[in-house]
């Protein structure tokens, strides 16, 4: 019965010092499948305890769910103690869900000696197995930061594994998702993945969306992968995508876990005096991006927005007023300026496909990212310089490759000029990287590209176009350190994971530095 | 340049490591042997003037980096407004904000004298400093300050003083090599419980380095040199019997920002021709901060200050305008403080008034290195936001002194 009622696992997210969101989905009848709109109302109870055996229960309650919310259950449990590990589970008709483990954030005025974050992005179901999630669950992290592309919207075979587009496992629905029902089914599919279920029940998530939660290269009024002529209005599709996301993810949109009361996902988390995390939304408010489908009239145009005025003001205010030392920014797309050097056409096209770089002749910047929105980027970087804000680290996903970069205000005079922060970019969980698209063996074709980019961009200190996996960000007052782990194969359900490399950002340094060994887990 | 004049003070002329002589002065009756055995504690406050926190690296400043790594380090430390030398040194020694200390900026408009002047007279400080508070408890103190205006503002507050000499022309400071020599001589000959020392090379060569916005040749050289001297000094301290009860406080008073020649701001020019402002305000240029005092009719005061704020904010390169009350600067600072953005500098009254590329005073220069080291200090890295104002409470804690009347504005970092 457990499997039947709670087949989509349990999850927690958005930990605050005294609150955390708990999530599950109940399947009360066989016909009440995700996206079906069928099934009765269901009363689901929940309980939170200090111990896995549930002897020391601290909170309990019940909620009613229904087909109107796709039978998802979302509870914002309050009144918890800061910096505390809790266990939770749900019950429906006397059948219990699996037990989840979660943890509240430290008190705002606490001084944690350490925090560990998992950092992941870009999990394409048809491109492989989510072994990265399974291995990350062993890392004893306090929180997982998901930087977007938690799901992909494509139909079967439209975007799968490698150059030959091999479908490692088929998605549901098999067509491109457009309607609310479609998005619900796709979320449900992901939530049946055993590796993702393992990670969700082990640790709370803090998520933001990138584009594929709605459609490729989404922006304010459309997306590259959206055709209004055949797929209806973009507004309706995006509303469906956001509604399903709200239902199926352990997040607070517009500050609450209630459904349908807003779609603002940019928000802030504090981990005592040690760190503050600003999670950005760089898809919902941005003007038309660059890319193969839309040329950017001028990437320096003041009217071009990637975050929008309100979000930029909110970010700047948070960066300059926080009492916390490390200013972490969950940043869906890269902020470091990247000049693409001249490359062979085949490699150039591969780069374009894998990481969204746009090296069309005469256009050398990645205009789909902050590089295409230089006015707002300048606002952020100048703010960091003007206010002498130290220890800002952008944590980025999206581009299916690993990067460690210094963030100079003046790349032309780097390294002689000062830097105002750093950027650490995680690989994809499964989505294609440059090596996959080129069909090249590991550490062959990519190596030259990596070196060319690093040579042309001296602030880029590390670049890996070949691997998939996860990262661990270990934060102490003395430094943050990112450890990159790579999986052996996307196509192998039992893939292994090995440590690849590590870079640290010493406190006050504003620069990345390679270190020789990874951190080890010792969750508080 | 003549040797310092010493009147009504006891004087010690001691052979120095530099091969010359170091002239120290002491309060009447102060002994030149070891310190009175009131306390075994020793505190040396070493101000690396103008040092940026990101300049302390294993490669460029190995000694400071090693000292910091073994010490009690506050990576979030900040200078206090206005991020200038004199007010922050005064805040270090008083532990209170400028509205209580009496020193809000390097340069102020003096309403009584009706002129802009350096806020560096001994009478400018109106709050007891640790230099004299320790003396009242029977302890001895010393000041070894490389800049002439710092020597001036702290006057005879310390038991033992070194008047910076020889002073370099233009920079008006003594090279760190002479300052360090004086510091070691003072400790050898008088062994004060507390010594307050300022090393000016990094700041002064940062100011004047015309390669400042990128190469920073002179400054990088100064960093290396000062680092070596600090390393040598601490090695020497370790050999002394007092090391186990010694605390070395290393910090900067502010950091440094560089501007290109075309990034000048003149509010005098911006205010020119404005009926409410032209000739009715005085501007004291503090590099990255213009301090504005309204001089016109009191009936027009509110309108004039609003207009000054509007015009300033419309001037390219201006970051923000704050009232002196918001910044707790006190009456001496006038009415408004206008900050520039990173990469700019003020040049008032005219565009030739401030030719130096390196400047501070604005928020872009507030992050500072700040750490404690010494025989009694355990390694730690702390996320708390320490500040220059915390030095005095820290000294007080070490020597068991209570808070001054009205309390400290800073907090102890031990």
Interface residues (C-beta under 8 A of the other chain):
Chain A: X111 X272 X273 X274 X323 X324 X325 X382 X385 X386 X387 X388 X390 X391 X409 X413 X416 X417 X418 X419 X476 X477 X478 X507 X508 X509 X510 X511
Chain B: X52 X53 X54 X56 X57 X73 X75 X76 X78 X213 X214 X215 X216 X255 X319 X341 X342 X343 X362 X363 X364 X365 X366 X367 X369 X381 X382 X383 X384 X385
